[in-house]
């Protein structure tokens, strides 16, 4: 606790800055803060984290290692990394050198390389958790009487302002996304209503066809899906891009419309209501103007879905976070009571998670979507999760302001206007002690005499003119 005793809980109304040590090219420059808008944070001790000692740290370490592979790839693609990814990459080097690690070894590794910091939105005492999963749906490669709703790939006229080549990673936030008209003009892209009404017909963008638009919506909300085609083939699709419109949760629309109460809203209750009320569901669905496009993956049936970081997600260990605030690969220790085994929130969920995905609905410093896997059981669990929880971010120790300060040498002491010797000075007024031995062989000739002072001639009388001037 002594290490953190000098630090205070930071509560700033605008921006919180965690000052980081200079890293890489910035070595020797003034330290810059990592900022989290509208955020409060508090350093804590490992001993204060309830449930930390009981977690499966080896499983969390395995998830962290998968993130390390993408950090290495990014380092090869760009010369510089932001502060947290760069610090995580250094930790990854030590993680790979430490393989294999048992549970106790993994726990020690996290404790030695990270500093726990409790983080919340300004004014909140807890964060908020939801769950997601990979749905398994029936579909067809061609439209039929049963399968009528197309699942689209990215349109060629979908552009992000300021980006010439989008590549595989489509920007999720922070840029204007639209469609190009002519050579230079970009206008907002088609909304969900316009796309459902046929705005993309004739573009040949259909990956496959699902049973209805409710299935399409749920595949988009989850960000991936396993499509069981009519010949038994499993088609794996994953999030690719979006139309640029803000995401509006349909559950919020149902609550605001007084169709459901907040406590009644779950993934299953939304689906049940939409299937029972198709005409009303169309209007509710279209209030979410956001629309997601997919791509086909080459994942095997036994593989998990791939998150935004580009690695396979680990059920119960991977979370989606706000990418405008947090870096992929960052560990978070989540403390909550969740309805895992049933409808009642009775399961303690004190678990180290790794940020490996993102989503348009995931906004804020203490907001996470927990990945629970694929299939019906994962769907039931994920659909029940909408609970508060504690968020402890594991900040690399190289960026911890106290730990970083330990390695910085103190500057040399600047001399003041007066210099003091470390030895004592003899008192010139002290009389010799009778017990002191006389100086050896000291004679009068050994003592230098002061030089004679020159004689000063008496001054003459001042002139009268000078005296008169002084009196005026």
N, C-alpha and C positions, 0 to 999 in steps of 0.2 A: 504493500500500500504506500510505502514511502516514496516510490518512484512517481506515483500519481498525486502525492500530497500537494505538490506545488502547482497542480493544474486545477482550474476551476471549471464549473459547468458553464458552457458558453450559450448564451441566449441572446441572439442578435435579431432585431426586428427585420432586417433586410437580408444580409448575407452572412453566412458562417464561413470563416476561412481556417483551414487546418494548414499551418505553415509547414512546408516540406523542405528537406535538405536539397541542395543543388545536386542535380543528377546528370550524368552523361555530358552533353555539350555545354550544359548550363553550369558545369562545375566552376566554382569561383565567382559566379554571378550572385546578385542579390536573390535571396530565397523568395519564391512566389507561393501564394496560398492556393490550396485546392478549395474551391468554393462550392457550397451546397445552398442554393437559394431557399429562403424561408425554412431553415433547418436548425434544430438544436442537437447538440451532441454532448456526451458525457463519458470520459474515460472510466473504465471499471477494471477491477482485478478479476483474474480467472476464477479465484475462489468465490467471487460473488455471483457467478453464473450458475444458477440452479439447474441441475440436469447435465451440466457440461461433462462431469466425470463419468456419467453413465451412457454417454452416446457411443455410437460405433464410429470411431474416428478413422479406422482403416477404410470404411466404405466412403467416407467423405474425402479421404486422401486419394482414393481411386478416381473419384469424380474430378478432383482438382488436377490430377495428372492428365486427364483428357483435355482440360482447358489449356494445359501447358503446350500441347501440340499446336494449337492455333496461335499462341503467343510467339512461338518460334517461327511460324510461317509469316506472321506479320512483320517480325524483325527482319526477315529476308526481303520483304517487299518494300520496306521503308527504312530509312536510316535512323529515324528518331521515333520514339514512342512517347506518349504522354506520361506524366509522372507515375501514376498508379500502375498502368500496364508495364512500364519499364521496371518498376520495383517487383511486380509479380513475376516477370521473366527471370530476374535474378534469383528469386525464391524457387522458381521452377528448376533452375540449374542444380540447386541444392537438393530439391525433391528427387530428381532423377538419380543423383548420386547416392541418395539414401535408400533406394529400393533394394530389397523388400523391407517393409515395415509392418510390424504387428500393430494391434490396436494401441498399446501403450506407447510404442515408438511414434505412431502417427499423431497421437495426442501431444506428445512432447515436441514434435516437429512444428505443429501449429502454434503452440505456446511460445516457442523460441523465435519464430519468424514473424509473428503478427502481434499486434496490440489490440485488445478488444475495446470498441467504442460504441456505446449505446446511442442510437440515432433515431430521431423522430421529426416529423413535421413540426414546425414552430407552433407551440401551444398544445400539442397533442401528447398524451402519455403513452400511447401505443400506436403501432402500425396496423395495416389491414392486409388480410390474407384471403386469397381465393384459390381455387384449384382448377386444373385443366387436364385434358387427356387426349389420346388419339382415338377418334371414333372409328368403328368398323361399319361400313355401310354397303348396301347393295347398289349396283350400278350396271351400266351398259356402255359399250364403245359407240353405239349408234342410238339415235332416239327411237323409242318404242312407245306403245300405248301405256306401259307402266313407268318408263323412265323418260321424263320430258324436260328436266331442268339441267341445262348445261353447266359444267364446271370449266371455267375459262383459264387459259394461259395468258401471260402478259401481252397486251396489245402493242403493236409496233409504234403507235402514235402516243403512247404513254411516256411522258418525259418529266424530268425533274429540273427545275430552273438552275442554270449554272453548271449542269453536269452533261458533258458531251458523251461520255461512255459510262453507262450505269454498271455494266458487268453483272456479276452474280449477286452482289449485295446491293439491294435497293434501299435508299434512305427512308427510314421510318418516321423521322421527325426533323424539324428545323429547316426544311426546304419547301418551296412551292411545287406541288405536283399537279400536272394538268396534261392537256393534249395540244399538240402543235397544230397551228393553223397557218398555212403559208410557211415562209422561211424563218420568221423571227417571232411571230405572235404565239403566246401560250395562253390558253383559256382554261377555266376549270373543267375537269374531266366529267364524264357522264356519271350521274348519281345512280344509286341502287335501283331506283324506280325506272330510270331511263334504260339501264342495262337489262332489267327484267322485261321491259317492254320491247326489247329487240334492237337497241342501239348498236350492238356488236354483231348482229346477224350478217352473214355473208363474209365475215373476216376469217372464217375457218380457224377459230381459236379454241374450239371445243376439245378438251382432253377426254371427257366422257360425259355421261348423262346420269344424274341421280333421280331419285323418285319424285322429289318436289323441291320447291324453293326453301322449305324449312330445313331439309337436309343440307342444302348448299349453305344456308346461313350458319348452321351448327359446325360444318366443316371449316368455315371461315373464322368463326369464333375460336375454335381450337387451334387453327393454324396448320393442321395436317390431317390426313385421313388415310385409311386403308379401304380401298374400294374393291369389293368382291364382285367380279364380273360374272356374266352368265355362264362362261365356260369354266368357272372355278378359279381363274387367275386372280391373284391379289395385286392390284395396282396401287403403288405407294405414291402419294402426292404430298407436297410440302408448300408452305407459304413462299411466295415469290415476290409479290409487290402489292400495291394498293392504289386506289384511285385518288388519294389526296384529301378526301373529305373527312372531317373529324368523326371519330367513332362515338355512337350514342348507344348505350346499353339498352336492349329491349326490355330488360327487367325494370329499369327506371321508368320507361314509358308506361309499362303496365301499372306501376305504382302510382305515377303521376295521374294516370287516367282512372285511378281507383278501381281498376279491374282486379288487382291483387294488393295485399298488404306487403310490407317489406319482409315480414317473417314468412310469408307464403312463397316468396320468389326462390326458385331453384332451377337448375338446368332442366330437370325432369318436369317440373310444374309448368315451365314456359313451353316446352315441347308439347305436353299434353293439351294445354290450352290452345296452342296454334293449330294442332291437328283437329281439335273439336270445333274451332271457330275460324275456318280458312279465310272467309271474307274480311273479318276484323283483323286477322293475323297479317293480311297483306298490308293494311294501312299501318299497323304497328311496326312491322318489319321495315317498311320504307321510310320511317322516321329516322332510321339509321342509314344515312346516305353513304356511309363508308362501304367499300366493296373490295374484296381481296381476290387476287389472281394467284394461280398455283403453277407449280412445275412438277414434272415426273422425276422421281428419284430412282436410284438403282439399289435401294435398300432391300435386303433379304427379309423374309417373313419374320425371322427371329430378331431382327434389328429393331432398336427403338427409333422413335422419330428424331430428326435432327433439329436442333434449336438455332436461334439466330447467330450464335457463336460459330456454328459450323461443325459442332460435335454432336454425337448421339447423346440424347438426354438420359439421365438415370432416374428411374421412378423413386420418388421420395427423397432425392438429393439435389435435383436440378430445380432452379426457380427462374422465372422470368422477372426482370426488373426494369426500371426506367433507365434506358440507355443514355438519356440526356444527362443523367447524374452519375450513374455507376458504370464501372468497367466490367466487361466480361472476365470471368475467372475470379472475381472477388468473393471470398467466403463470407457468409452471414450465419450467425447462430440465431435460430428462431425459437422463441419460447411461447407456447400457446397450448390451449386445450381445444381439441378439434373433434368433430363427429366422424371419426374414422370407422369405428366398429358399428355405429348406428346413428340415428337421428340426433341423439344427445351428445353434446360436446363434452365427452368424458375421457377422451384419450389424451394423455400428456404427449405433447409434440415438442420436445426439447432437442433440436437437431441442427447439426451443422450442414448448411446448404451451399451450393456453388451457383453463382449467377451465370447462366448459360443460354438465356433466351430473353426475348422482350415481347412487347405487345402494345398496341395503341391505347388500350385501356389501362395499362400499368403506368401510373403517373404518381410521382412523389418519392421522397427519400426512403420512406418506410412502407413500401408497397410491393408485394410479391405475389406471383401466381405459382403455385406448387404443381409440378408435373407428377401425375400418378400412374402413367403407363397407358396401355391400350385396352380396349374392350369394355364390356358392360359393367364389370365390377369397378374398374377405374372411373367409369363415367358416373356411377352412383356416388362414389366417395367425392370425386371432384365437384359434383353438382351440389353437394351439401356444404362446401366450404365457403363461408363468407363471414369470417371471424377476425377479431382483433388479436394482436400478438406482439410480443417484444422483438425488436430488431437490434442485434449487436453486430456491427460491421467489423470485420477483422482487417485492420489497416496494417500494411507492411511496416515492420519496425523501422526500416530505413526512412520512412516518411513520418514517423511519430516524432513530434517536436522535442520531447524529452529524451528519447533514445538517440535521436540524431545529434542532440547537443552533447551527449557523452563523448562522442568521437571527435568533436571539434576542439583542437588545442587552444588553450588560453593565450591571448596575445602577450608579448613581453611587457613587463611593467614599465610604464613611461616615467622618466625621471621628473620629479617635481622641481619647483624653483629652489628648493633646498635639498641637499643630499645628506643623508645620515649614514655614518659608518656602522657596521654591525658590531664593532668592538667598542668597549667603553672608553671614554676619554677621562684622563686624569683630572681631578679637581685642582685647578690652579691655586685655590686658597687653602688647600689642605696642608697641614704641617706634617713633616716626616715622622713616621712611627719610630719610636725608640728601638723597636726590635728589628727595623729594616737595616740591612748591612750597608755600610757606606759605599758610594760608587767607587769602583776599582780604579786606582791610579788617576784620579781626577785632580787636576791642579788648576791654579788660576789661569795659567797660560792656555788651558784647553777651552776656556769659556770666552767666546768672542765678545768684544766690547762694541757697543753701538757707535755708529759714525757720529762725529762731532757736528752739531747743528751750526749753520752759518750765523754770524752775528748780524743783527738787524739794526740798521742805522736809524736814529730818531727822526721822525717826520717833522718837516718844517711847518711854519704857521700857514694856514690857508690864505689865499689871496682874498682881498676885500671884495672883488667882483663876484667870486664864487659864493662868499658868505651872503652877499646881498641877494643873489639869485635864490638861495635856499629860503630866505625870509619872505620873499614875495608870495 
